[in-house]
């Protein structure tokens, strides 16, 4: 079974290897790019379709709720005016009063009733008119006050109010037009009985508030871009709609909203309110299919164009890449055939930096090497002679570089002879020390020297500094016998002493000193170099420590201490304890401790102490 799986695996690999490069790229394009583009676009379009429908549904709900709220606000405004009128005691008493003729009523009208009703209309622009109706026969009909005679009692609005059996009703009806009694007009009214201040001799009183129907139509028409709205009463009659407004001045009755015909549509129904006077009133919204279809069409066009652009760009890209690969591989194949015919021509094209370009460069290198091995033995000999000449030139440069220190020694010796003849004892000693220092530097081939040698070199340097500063400088050396023969990197102490002289005591006016102490403490070699110089503040100390521990080369005045730190770190890794302490005005102390097991001892040859 395992053999069969392996055979199938290698068989499939062999089939893939047999496919020409052009067809491989086409398969990569179709399977790896084209199909994922189509699948991802299809899935994304499906998801976006759901999001668009969800967004449109939210917009419809917002539009529907906005229209419902505005309609409810306008109706509530009329209800509030009606309540204000029925609780108006003066108005109620005026309607119950028995007047002594028309003149008596007109006087009361002028004094108390003329603007008592109409004052509510300016702040409620949805109200068209307000009428007060009473069966008080002494009332003179006119203005906003009317006598409930027999014709009024048989009117549509009065009969509907009586039929409702409620003290307060919101009614939509058709009745004779106010300005033309022969015509029929549509009304939307609030009718409420004035019985707040009833007495024994009270007459029947009613408040009728008529709304402007076009205000309700404006609210419904405002949402026409989202959905078709229908204001429907409890009898399922369409009072106001987007289609036929409020049906104008017509003789026919209100049309009924046919739920069965609209069942195939996505209806949105919300009640106008919870109050009893609008019970059964509702706002029905029918979404416009064209809006959703347009949104879906726009989305499909957008993603279709996007998929087309991506497909076009990827097709161009695949074509360019395929042409690049195909062209270079064919050139490489032809030149390899030429090599078989002993023609070592190079491929003179820009091979690029990819794998095929690497193959072309390697092919050119291989061809050139083979051509050189076969035909250029003479050139190889010339090259060897050139290398020999370079070696001789390097030796001459080395001899020349050695002449410069010898010239410096000769000059120092000449100065020494002159100082001796003229009895310049101090100058003579300094020249001797300087000559020893230079000779020691030239002869110091080993990187590791004993602590005693390092201190000898450092003392010569401090002697030169003593000559320089005279009585303003002293140095103290304290080296234990146990520590003298341990080997440390050369100039590890001299650099620290030089830093102390240069940056520490040079800046003070009094007596300056440098102390060097070396001892073995707790199986560690401890070296301390301190001075009583100007010291450093915390900021400067942190800066020096940062540059000292930095891995990058950096210039500056404290390069010596960094070199010591870096060399100790390179020799002994992180096992060296290197410390720098400085107090402004008091001086600086530099110390390092190295475990003895990492140090060579002069008495033991070969290998390190403790078997290391």
C-alpha positions in Angstrom: 0.0 0.0 0.0 2.8 2.4 0.9 4.6 1.5 -2.4 1.4 2.4 -4.3 1.1 5.8 -2.6 4.7 6.5 -3.3 4.3 5.4 -7.0 1.2 7.6 -7.3 3.1 10.6 -5.8 6.0 10.3 -8.1 3.7 9.6 -11.0 1.8 12.8 -10.3 5.1 14.7 -10.0 6.3 13.3 -13.3 3.1 14.4 -15.0 3.6 17.9 -13.6 7.2 17.9 -14.8 6.1 16.9 -18.3 3.8 19.9 -18.7 5.4 22.6 -20.8 6.2 25.8 -19.0 3.6 27.9 -21.0 0.8 25.5 -20.0 2.0 25.5 -16.4 1.6 29.3 -16.2 -1.8 29.1 -17.8 -2.9 26.5 -15.2 -1.4 28.6 -12.4 -3.3 31.6 -13.7 -6.7 29.8 -14.1 -6.6 27.7 -10.9 -4.5 30.1 -8.7 -5.8 33.5 -9.8 -8.9 33.4 -12.0 -11.0 30.9 -10.1 -10.2 32.5 -6.7 -11.2 35.9 -8.2 -14.5 34.6 -9.4 -15.3 32.7 -6.2 -14.3 35.5 -3.9 -16.3 38.1 -6.0 -19.3 35.8 -6.0 -19.2 35.2 -2.2 -18.5 38.9 -1.6 -21.4 40.0 -3.9 -23.7 37.5 -2.0 -22.6 39.0 1.3 -23.0 42.6 0.0 -26.4 41.8 -1.3 -27.5 40.8 2.2 -25.9 43.9 3.6 -27.6 46.1 1.1 -31.0 44.5 1.9 -30.3 44.9 5.6 -29.3 48.6 5.1 -32.4 49.3 3.0 -34.6 47.6 5.6 -33.1 49.9 8.3 -33.7 52.9 6.0 -37.3 51.9 5.5 -37.8 51.5 9.2 -36.3 54.9 9.9 -38.5 56.5 7.2 -41.6 54.8 8.4 -40.9 55.7 12.1 -40.1 59.3 11.1 -43.4 59.7 9.2 -45.4 58.0 12.0 -43.9 60.3 14.6 -44.6 63.5 12.6 -48.3 62.4 11.9 -48.7 61.4 15.6 -47.2 64.8 16.6 -49.6 66.7 14.4 -52.7 64.8 15.7 -51.5 65.2 19.3 -51.1 68.9 18.6 -54.8 69.1 17.6 -55.8 67.0 20.7 -53.9 69.4 22.9 -55.7 72.4 21.4 -59.0 70.5 21.9 -58.3 69.8 25.6 -57.3 73.4 26.1 -60.6 74.6 24.7 -62.9 72.2 26.6 -61.1 73.2 29.8 -61.6 76.9 29.1 -64.2 77.8 31.7 -65.0 81.2 30.2 -65.6 79.7 26.8 -67.8 76.9 28.3 -69.8 79.4 30.3 -70.2 81.7 27.2 -71.6 78.7 25.2 -74.1 77.9 28.0 -75.3 81.5 28.6 -78.7 82.5 27.4 -78.3 85.7 25.4 -81.0 88.4 25.1 -80.9 88.8 21.4 -78.2 89.0 18.8 -76.8 92.3 20.1 -76.1 90.7 23.4 -74.2 87.8 21.8 -72.2 90.2 19.5 -71.1 92.2 22.5 -69.9 89.1 24.3 -68.3 87.9 21.0 -66.4 91.2 20.6 -65.3 91.3 24.2 -64.4 87.6 24.9 -64.9 85.2 22.0 -63.5 86.8 18.8 -59.9 85.6 19.1 -60.3 83.0 21.8 -60.3 80.1 19.4 -58.2 81.3 16.5 -55.3 82.2 18.8 -54.3 78.5 18.8 -53.9 78.2 15.0 -50.6 80.2 14.4 -48.6 77.9 16.7 -50.2 74.8 15.2 -49.8 75.2 11.4 -51.4 71.8 10.7 -54.8 73.1 11.9 -57.0 74.6 9.2 -59.9 75.7 11.3 -61.5 75.4 14.7 -65.2 75.4 15.3 -67.3 75.4 18.5 -70.8 73.8 18.1 -73.7 74.1 20.6 -77.4 73.5 20.6 -77.9 76.8 22.5 -80.5 78.6 20.3 -79.4 82.1 21.5 -76.0 81.6 19.7 -75.7 83.4 16.4 -73.8 81.1 13.9 -70.8 82.8 12.4 -67.1 83.0 12.7 -65.9 80.1 14.8 -69.2 79.5 16.6 -72.1 77.4 15.2 -75.6 76.4 16.3 -76.3 72.7 16.1 -79.5 72.8 14.1 -81.1 69.8 12.4 -78.9 70.1 9.3 -75.9 69.9 11.5 -77.2 66.9 13.4 -77.6 65.1 10.1 -74.1 66.0 8.8 -71.6 63.2 8.2 -69.1 64.4 10.8 -71.7 64.6 13.5 -73.2 61.2 12.8 -69.8 59.6 12.7 -69.0 61.2 16.1 -72.2 60.0 17.6 -71.7 56.5 16.1 -68.3 56.2 17.7 -69.8 56.6 21.2 -66.6 58.3 22.4 -66.3 61.8 23.9 -63.1 62.3 21.8 -62.7 61.0 18.3 -60.3 61.4 15.4 -62.3 61.1 12.2 -61.7 61.2 8.4 -64.8 61.8 6.4 -66.4 63.4 3.4 -68.8 66.3 3.8 -70.0 69.4 2.1 -67.3 71.9 1.4 -67.1 74.9 3.7 -66.9 77.3 0.8 -69.2 75.5 -1.6 -72.1 73.6 0.0 -72.8 71.8 -3.3 -69.4 70.2 -3.4 -68.0 67.3 -1.4 -64.6 67.7 0.3 -62.3 65.5 2.4 -61.9 66.3 6.1 -59.6 65.1 8.8 -60.8 66.3 12.2 -60.6 66.0 15.9 -64.1 66.2 17.5 -64.5 66.3 21.3 -67.4 67.0 23.6 -67.2 70.0 25.9 -68.4 68.5 29.1 -65.6 69.5 31.5 -67.8 72.1 33.3 -71.3 70.5 33.0 -74.2 72.0 34.9 -77.9 71.4 35.1 -78.7 73.9 32.4 -75.8 73.0 30.2 -76.3 72.7 26.4 -74.6 70.1 24.2 -71.2 71.6 23.1 -68.6 70.2 20.7 -65.2 71.2 19.6 -64.3 70.4 16.0 -60.7 70.9 14.8 -60.0 70.4 11.1 -56.5 69.6 9.9 -54.9 70.6 6.6 -54.7 67.3 4.8 -51.9 68.5 2.6 -49.7 68.7 5.8 -50.1 64.9 6.2 -49.6 64.4 2.5 -46.3 66.3 2.7 -45.0 64.0 5.4 -45.9 60.9 3.4 -44.6 62.4 0.1 -41.3 63.2 1.8 -40.5 59.5 2.2 -41.5 58.7 -1.4 -37.9 58.0 -2.3 -37.8 55.1 0.1 -41.3 53.6 0.2 -45.0 54.3 -0.7 -46.9 55.2 2.5 -50.6 54.8 3.2 -52.4 56.4 6.2 -55.2 54.0 7.0 -57.9 54.4 9.7 -59.5 51.7 11.8 -61.9 50.8 9.0 -58.9 50.0 6.7 -59.8 53.1 4.6 -56.9 54.9 2.9 -57.1 58.5 4.2 -53.8 59.8 2.7 -51.5 58.0 0.3 -48.5 58.6 -1.9 -50.4 57.5 -5.0 -53.6 59.6 -4.9 -52.8 62.2 -2.3 -56.0 62.5 -0.2 -58.3 61.8 -3.1 -59.2 65.5 -3.5 -62.7 66.7 -3.9 -64.5 63.6 -5.1 -67.8 62.0 -4.5 -66.6 58.5 -4.1 -66.0 57.0 -0.7 -62.5 56.2 0.7 -60.8 53.3 -1.0 -59.9 50.3 1.2 -56.4 49.0 1.5 -56.5 45.5 0.0 -54.2 43.4 2.2 -54.7 40.3 0.0 -53.4 42.1 -3.1 -50.4 43.4 -1.3 -49.6 40.1 0.4 -46.8 39.4 -2.1 -45.1 42.6 -1.1 -43.0 43.3 1.9 -45.4 45.4 3.9 -44.3 47.5 6.9 -47.2 48.3 9.2 -46.9 50.5 12.3 -49.7 51.8 14.5 -50.0 55.6 14.7 -50.1 55.6 18.5 -51.4 53.8 21.6 -54.1 56.3 22.6 -57.8 55.3 22.3 -58.6 58.1 19.9 -56.1 56.7 17.2 -56.9 53.1 18.0 -56.8 51.1 14.8 -55.1 53.9 12.8 -51.9 52.7 11.2 -49.2 53.7 8.7 -48.5 51.1 6.0 -45.3 51.3 4.0 -44.7 49.4 0.7 -41.0 49.4 -0.3 -40.1 50.5 -3.8 -38.6 47.5 -5.5 -36.8 49.8 -8.0 -34.7 51.3 -5.2 -33.4 47.9 -4.0 -32.9 46.8 -7.6 -30.9 49.9 -8.4 -28.7 49.4 -5.4 -28.2 45.8 -6.3 -27.4 46.7 -9.9 -24.9 49.4 -8.9 -23.2 46.9 -6.6 -23.1 44.2 -9.3 -21.7 46.7 -11.8 -19.1 47.9 -9.3 -17.9 44.4 -8.5 -18.1 43.3 -12.1 -15.8 46.2 -13.1 -13.5 45.5 -10.2 -13.3 41.8 -11.1 -12.7 42.8 -14.8 -9.9 45.2 -13.9 -8.3 42.7 -11.5 -8.5 40.0 -14.2 -7.1 42.3 -16.9 -4.2 43.4 -14.6 -3.4 39.8 -13.5 -3.6 38.6 -17.2 -1.1 41.3 -18.3 1.1 40.5 -15.4 1.0 36.7 -16.0 1.7 37.4 -19.7 4.8 39.6 -18.9 6.1 37.1 -16.4 5.5 34.2 -18.7 7.2 35.9 -21.6 10.2 36.8 -19.3 10.6 33.2 -18.1 10.0 31.7 -21.5 12.5 34.0 -23.3 15.3 33.5 -20.8 14.8 29.7 -20.5 15.0 29.4 -24.3 18.1 31.5 -24.6 19.7 29.4 -21.8 18.7 26.1 -23.6 20.2 27.3 -26.9 23.5 28.3 -25.4 23.8 25.0 -23.5 23.4 23.3 -26.9 26.3 25.5 -28.2 28.5 24.4 -25.3 27.8 20.8 -26.4 29.2 21.9 -29.8 32.3 23.4 -28.1 31.1 27.0 -28.6 31.5 28.9 -25.4 29.5 32.0 -26.1 28.2 34.0 -23.1 24.5 34.9 -22.7 24.5 38.7 -23.2 21.2 39.6 -21.7 20.0 41.1 -18.4 19.2 37.9 -16.6 17.6 39.6 -13.6 17.9 38.6 -10.0 15.6 35.6 -9.8 16.5 31.9 -10.0 16.7 32.0 -13.8 18.9 35.0 -13.7 21.0 33.2 -11.2 21.2 30.2 -13.5 22.3 32.4 -16.4 25.0 34.1 -14.4 26.2 30.7 -13.2 26.2 29.4 -16.8 28.2 32.4 -17.9 30.7 31.8 -15.0 30.9 28.1 -15.8 31.4 28.8 -19.5 34.1 31.4 -18.8 35.9 29.1 -16.4 35.8 26.2 -18.9 37.0 28.5 -21.6 39.8 29.8 -19.4 40.9 26.3 -18.3 41.1 25.2 -21.9 42.5 28.3 -23.7 44.0 30.6 -21.1 46.9 28.7 -19.3 49.2 31.5 -20.4 47.0 34.1 -18.8 47.0 32.1 -15.6 50.8 32.2 -15.6 50.8 36.0 -16.1 48.3 36.3 -13.2 50.6 34.2 -10.9 53.5 36.6 -11.8 51.3 39.6 -11.1 50.5 38.1 -7.7 54.2 37.6 -7.0 54.8 41.2 -7.9 52.1 42.3 -5.5 53.7 40.2 -2.7 57.1 41.9 -3.3 55.4 45.3 -3.3 53.7 44.5 0.0 57.1 43.5 1.5 58.6 46.8 0.3 55.8 48.7 1.9 56.4 46.8 5.2 60.1 47.7 5.1 59.3 51.3 4.3 56.8 51.4 7.3 59.6 50.0 9.5 61.9 52.9 8.5 59.7 55.5 10.0 60.0 54.4 13.6 63.8 54.0 13.1 63.9 57.6 11.9 62.0 58.6 15.0 64.4 56.7 17.2 67.4 58.3 15.5 65.8 61.7 16.0 65.2 61.0 19.7 68.8 59.8 20.1 70.0 63.1 18.5 67.9 65.0 21.0 69.3 62.8 23.8 72.9 63.6 22.8 72.2 67.4 22.7 70.4 67.3 26.1 73.4 65.3 27.6 75.9 67.8 26.2 73.9 70.8 27.6 73.2 69.1 30.9 69.4 69.1 30.4 68.9 66.3 32.9 65.0 66.5 33.0 64.7 66.6 29.2 67.2 63.7 28.9 65.2 61.5 31.2 61.9 62.3 29.5 63.5 61.5 26.1 64.8 58.2 27.4 61.3 57.3 28.8 59.6 58.3 25.5 62.2 56.2 23.5 61.5 53.2 25.8 57.7 53.7 25.3 58.0 53.7 21.6 60.4 50.7 21.5 58.1 48.8 23.8 55.1 49.5 21.5 57.0 48.3 18.5 58.3 45.2 20.2 55.0 44.3 21.9 53.7 41.7 19.6 51.7 39.8 22.1 48.2 41.0 23.0 48.5 39.7 26.5 51.2 40.9 28.9 51.8 40.5 32.6 50.3 43.0 35.0 53.9 43.9 36.0 54.8 44.7 32.4 51.7 46.7 31.9 52.4 48.7 35.2 56.0 49.3 34.0 54.7 50.8 30.8 52.1 52.8 32.7 54.7 54.1 35.2 56.8 55.4 32.2 53.8 57.2 30.9 53.0 58.7 34.3 56.6 59.8 34.6 56.2 61.8 31.4 53.0 63.3 32.8 54.9 64.1 36.0 57.4 66.0 34.0 54.6 67.9 32.3 52.7 68.9 35.4 55.7 69.2 37.8 54.6 69.8 41.4 50.9 69.8 40.5 50.8 66.1 39.9 51.5 62.9 41.9 50.8 59.3 41.3 50.6 56.3 43.6 51.1 52.6 42.7 49.9 49.7 44.9 50.4 46.3 43.3 50.3 43.1 45.3 52.9 40.4 44.6 50.2 37.9 44.0 48.7 39.9 41.1 52.0 40.8 39.3 52.3 37.7 37.1 48.8 37.4 35.8 48.5 38.3 32.1 46.0 40.9 30.9 45.3 42.7 27.6 48.1 45.2 27.0 47.4 48.9 27.6 44.4 48.0 29.7 45.7 50.1 32.6 47.7 52.7 30.7 44.6 53.9 28.8 42.7 54.4 32.1 45.6 56.3 33.6 45.8 58.5 30.5 42.1 59.2 30.8 42.5 60.2 34.4 45.4 62.6 33.6 43.7 64.1 30.5 40.1 64.4 31.7 40.5 64.5 35.4 43.4 66.4 37.0 44.2 68.6 34.0 41.1 70.7 34.8 41.8 71.3 38.5 44.0 74.0 40.0 45.3 72.3 43.1 47.4 69.1 43.5 46.2 66.3 41.3 46.9 62.7 41.8 46.3 59.3 40.1 46.1 56.1 42.2 46.5 52.7 40.7 45.8 49.6 42.8 45.8 45.9 41.8 45.2 43.0 44.0 43.6 39.5 44.1 40.3 39.5 46.0 37.9 36.5 46.2 39.5 34.6 43.3 39.3 37.7 41.1 41.9 40.1 39.9 40.8 43.6 40.8 42.3 46.7 39.2 41.3 50.2 40.3 42.4 53.5 38.7 41.2 56.7 40.6 41.9 60.4 40.5 40.8 63.5 42.4 39.9 65.4 39.2 36.8 67.4 38.3 34.5 64.4 38.0 31.2 64.1 36.1 27.6 64.9 36.8 25.0 62.2 36.4 24.0 63.2 32.9 27.6 63.1 31.6 28.3 59.9 33.4 25.2 58.2 31.8 26.4 59.5 28.4 29.9 58.1 28.9 28.5 54.7 30.0 26.1 54.6 27.0 28.9 55.2 24.5 31.2 52.8 26.4 28.7 49.9 26.1 27.6 50.8 22.5 28.4 48.2 19.9 28.9 50.9 17.2 32.1 52.9 16.8 31.8 56.4 18.0 34.2 59.3 18.3 34.6 61.5 21.3 36.8 62.3 24.2 36.3 58.9 26.1 37.3 56.5 23.3 40.1 55.2 25.5 37.8 53.9 28.2 35.6 52.4 25.6 38.5 50.5 24.0 39.5 49.1 27.3 35.9 48.0 28.0 35.5 46.5 24.5 38.8 44.5 24.7 38.0 43.1 28.1 34.5 42.2 26.9 35.9 40.5 23.8 38.5 38.5 25.8 36.3 37.5 28.7 32.7 37.9 27.5 30.3 39.1 30.2 32.4 37.6 33.1 34.2 40.9 33.5 32.8 43.3 36.1 33.6 46.8 34.8 32.5 49.8 36.9 32.7 53.6 36.5 31.9 55.9 39.4 32.3 59.7 39.3 31.2 62.5 41.6 31.4 66.1 40.4 34.1 68.0 42.1 35.6 64.9 43.8 37.0 62.7 41.1 36.4 59.5 39.1 37.1 55.8 39.9 37.3 53.1 37.2 37.7 49.5 38.2 37.4 46.1 36.6 37.5 42.5 38.0 38.4 39.4 36.1 38.0 35.8 37.4 41.4 34.2 38.0 40.3 31.1 36.1 40.2 33.1 32.9 43.7 34.5 33.3 47.1 33.1 32.3 49.8 33.1 34.8 53.5 33.7 33.9 54.8 30.8 35.8 52.6 28.3 33.9 53.4 27.6 30.3 50.9 26.5 27.7 47.3 26.7 28.5 45.6 28.8 31.1 45.6 28.5 34.9 43.3 25.9 36.5 43.6 23.8 33.4 42.0 26.2 31.1 
